[in-house]
Amino acid sequence: MTRTLDPAAPAAPATDSDRAARLRAAWRAAWDQGDVDALNGLLSPGYVRRRGPRGVPQSRDGFKDSIRAVREAFPDLRTEIEDLVEDGDRLAIRWRSTGRHTGAFLGVPPTGRPVEVSGATFARFDGAAIAEERVTFDSRQLLEALGIITTGPGAAVDPDLVRGVHRKFITGVTVVTTDDDGTPRGLAVNAFASISLDPPMVLVCVQRGSSTHPALHRATHLGISILAADQLDVAKVFAGKSENKFADIAWTPGEHGAPLLDGSSAQLEVEIGERVEAGSHTVFTGRVVTARHEERAPLVYSGGGFFDISRTAPLPW
Ligand SMILES: Cc1cc2nc3c(=O)[nH]c(=O)nc-3n(C[C@H](O)[C@H](O)[C@H](O)COP(=O)(O)O)c2cc1C
């Protein structure tokens, strides 16, 4: 089939591999122009697509049907590839789709509303074609835009109230880092939690607008340094926007290359597993691959202030 690609569409970067260039062209043809058969050369006949690790599998034909349905509801659909990273036979794509809801979708008659959804797709090639894809996006963005669920004013809890609640929750402060092709990058994060001990898994939540986010999204590993009570100045640096936050910071690369901050209370390296889009953040989950801790009291963050836990009184229990 002959396809006419949109001449106004941005050209693929010169650094794109053949696979990446074919993916961009096929996505543009299928998602933006409705030529779903353009996917035939990209997706293998036995192709399987899942939403999340345990999502219901969708075949190549099923995927084409979904694209047709989406395009009927959003005929002006545009999908922008924000980042595309290749690693061996795998491609990770961060994307953002926009369109106006002018046809029925999910049982909702046209609302005329503009809709924006962003997410990530992880593709595995088998030879020249993609055998498997996993996709993650925040479906609430879509459902909310269509009025299927309501979290807007009237139904939403007052953000100041929610902020007040969060201020009651005491956390430590971590610096989440990654090696971005030889450049260390990182930001202060208190949205860190243990998921399980066996296997050892943790999560961190990083705002998509953070300048460290693209590097983290591309990375296979991230580092987590739990700051010590005497590292308030370090917390300030990594909560800031300096171009080179590591200029005056002592750090050591971990076994898997993630920058780990000297003098911190504890350090982990994590092999990134899931990258789940949720609200304004991406939740990175992963398996702990190296761990160490020191006899240093951790820095405590509570109610917007920082505290030295070694100066608090333990309660008997
Ligand atoms: C105590 C503290 C905790 C923070 N926790 C998070 C967090 O969990 N996730 C996040 O994305 N940003 C968090 N931030 C904000 C970022 O560190 C901040 O926006 C930073 O400037 C981002 O840097 P970047 O844009 O260079 O990546 C926190 C800031 C502070 C001070």
The ligand as a Gaussian input file, in Angstrom:
#p B3LYP/6-31G(d) Opt

LIG

0 1
 C       12.007000      17.148000      50.887000
 C       11.707000      17.145000      49.411000
 C       11.097000      16.038000      48.855000
 C       10.811000      15.972000      47.486000
 N       10.232000      14.851000      46.974000
 C        9.996000      14.759000      45.662000
 C        9.455000      13.555000      45.114000
 O        9.150000      12.599000      45.840000
 N        9.274000      13.478000      43.784000
 C        9.591000      14.530000      42.953000
 O        9.409000      14.395000      41.740000
 N       10.078000      15.698000      43.442000
 C       10.296000      15.816000      44.769000
 N       10.825000      16.978000      45.289000
 C       11.028000      18.113000      44.406000
 C       12.274000      17.996000      43.519000
 O       13.409000      17.598000      44.254000
 C       12.520000      19.341000      42.871000
 O       11.412000      19.688000      42.064000
 C       13.787000      19.404000      42.046000
 O       14.055000      20.757000      41.717000
 C       13.734000      18.601000      40.762000
 O       14.956000      18.780000      40.118000
 P       15.187000      18.533000      38.561000
 O       14.103000      19.258000      37.813000
 O       16.579000      19.075000      38.295000
 O       15.129000      17.045000      38.348000
 C       11.125000      17.062000      46.645000
 C       11.729000      18.208000      47.218000
 C       12.019000      18.229000      48.574000
 C       12.662000      19.466000      49.165000

